[in-house]
Amino acid sequence: MLEVEVIERLRHIFLQPRPHVSIMQATGLLGWTRRQMAEAIANGEVELWTTAVGQWVPRAEMMGKALEIWPMHVIEEALGDDADGVLPQAIRSAELRVRLPRHHIDMLEYRADQQETTVSGVLERELDGIASAHIEELSVALPGFAEAMGWPGC
């Protein structure tokens, strides 16, 4: 079961109608410190919109960062029934049953503990790395693949 605070933060990130949030609001929603946000902006890891009244973090940027922080099944759980209206079908999670050698399972569980995530989260990140390395081939072979990899467009 997800913590109420995480659910509220994820729902705000994915369901808010505004196209952007303040830097301070983004910091809190992502669960970062001010220093972490400042470093991410300085390193180009977070892109900002600049307007006459200040700088803002675009909604798509917030969704992209959320996808880096939380596994998809956590985001889906937080969004509940609203997930269908926000998340493209191609990135929605589905159950996959596999048989692996025990040492692979032990390794995945260890990495999940180290990264403070789930086995699904570890696999999701590793598979994203494989997908990125082969994006051209997979985009040709699998309809909708490129769009899924590019979502939310940040």
C-alpha positions in Angstrom: 0.0 0.0 0.0 1.3 3.4 -1.0 1.8 6.2 1.5 -1.0 8.8 1.3 1.7 11.6 0.7 3.1 9.7 -2.3 -0.3 9.2 -3.7 -1.2 12.9 -3.4 2.1 14.0 -4.9 1.8 11.6 -7.9 -1.8 12.6 -8.4 -0.9 16.3 -8.4 2.0 15.7 -10.9 -0.1 13.7 -13.4 -3.6 15.1 -12.9 -3.1 18.8 -12.4 -4.6 20.9 -15.3 -2.0 23.6 -15.2 0.9 23.4 -17.7 3.6 24.1 -15.1 4.4 24.3 -11.4 6.8 26.6 -9.5 10.3 25.4 -8.8 9.5 25.2 -5.1 6.3 23.2 -5.7 8.2 20.9 -8.1 10.9 20.3 -5.4 8.2 19.2 -2.9 6.3 17.1 -5.4 9.4 15.1 -6.4 10.5 14.7 -2.7 13.8 16.5 -3.4 15.7 19.0 -1.3 16.3 22.6 -2.5 19.9 21.6 -3.2 18.9 18.6 -5.3 16.6 20.7 -7.4 19.3 23.4 -7.8 21.8 20.8 -8.9 19.4 19.2 -11.3 18.6 22.6 -12.9 22.3 23.5 -13.1 23.2 20.2 -14.7 20.4 20.5 -17.2 18.5 17.5 -15.8 15.5 19.7 -15.2 14.5 22.2 -17.9 12.5 25.3 -17.0 10.1 27.6 -18.8 10.9 31.3 -18.3 8.1 33.8 -18.4 7.8 37.5 -17.5 6.7 36.5 -13.9 9.4 33.8 -13.3 10.6 30.3 -14.0 8.4 27.3 -14.0 8.8 23.5 -14.3 6.7 22.2 -17.2 4.1 19.5 -16.5 5.7 17.1 -19.0 9.1 17.6 -17.2 7.4 16.7 -13.9 5.9 13.6 -15.4 9.2 12.6 -16.9 11.0 13.0 -13.5 8.2 11.0 -11.8 8.8 8.2 -14.2 12.5 8.2 -13.2 11.7 8.1 -9.5 8.7 5.7 -9.2 8.1 2.5 -11.1 5.1 2.5 -13.4 3.0 0.2 -11.3 3.4 2.6 -8.4 2.2 5.6 -10.5 -0.7 3.6 -11.8 -1.7 2.6 -8.3 -1.6 6.2 -7.1 -3.7 7.4 -10.1 -6.2 4.6 -9.7 -9.1 4.9 -12.2 -7.7 8.1 -13.5 -4.7 6.3 -15.0 -6.6 5.4 -18.2 -7.2 9.1 -19.0 -3.6 10.2 -18.4 -1.2 7.4 -19.3 -0.8 6.1 -22.9 -1.7 2.4 -23.2 1.8 1.6 -24.5 3.4 2.6 -21.3 0.9 1.0 -18.9 2.1 -2.0 -17.0 1.1 -5.5 -17.5 2.0 -8.7 -15.6 4.7 -10.9 -17.0 5.6 -14.2 -15.4 9.2 -15.5 -16.0 11.4 -18.2 -14.7 14.9 -17.2 -13.7 17.8 -18.8 -12.0 17.7 -18.2 -8.3 20.9 -16.1 -8.3 19.2 -13.7 -10.8 16.2 -13.4 -8.5 18.5 -12.8 -5.5 20.4 -10.2 -7.5 17.2 -8.4 -8.5 15.9 -8.4 -4.9 19.3 -7.1 -3.7 19.3 -4.3 -6.3 15.7 -3.4 -5.4 16.7 -3.0 -1.8 19.8 -0.9 -2.7 17.7 1.4 -4.9 14.8 1.5 -2.5 12.4 0.3 -5.2 10.8 -3.0 -6.2 12.1 -5.8 -8.4 9.7 -4.5 -11.1 11.3 -1.0 -10.7 14.8 -2.5 -11.2 13.7 -4.4 -14.3 11.9 -1.4 -15.7 15.0 0.7 -15.5 17.2 -1.9 -17.0 14.8 -2.6 -19.8 14.6 1.1 -20.5 18.4 1.1 -20.9 18.1 -1.8 -23.5 15.3 0.0 -25.2 17.3 3.2 -25.5 20.3 1.3 -26.9 18.2 -0.2 -29.6 15.5 2.5 -30.1 16.0 2.8 -33.9 15.5 -0.9 -34.6 12.7 -1.3 -32.1 10.9 1.8 -33.4 10.8 0.2 -36.9 9.8 -3.2 -35.6 7.2 -2.3 -33.0 4.4 0.1 -33.8 4.0 2.7 -31.1 7.4 2.0 -29.6 8.9 5.4 -30.4 5.9 7.2 -29.1 6.0 5.3 -25.8 9.7 5.9 -25.4 9.2 9.6 -26.1 6.3 10.1 -23.7 5.6 12.5 -22.0 7.6 14.6 -24.4 10.1 16.3 -22.1 
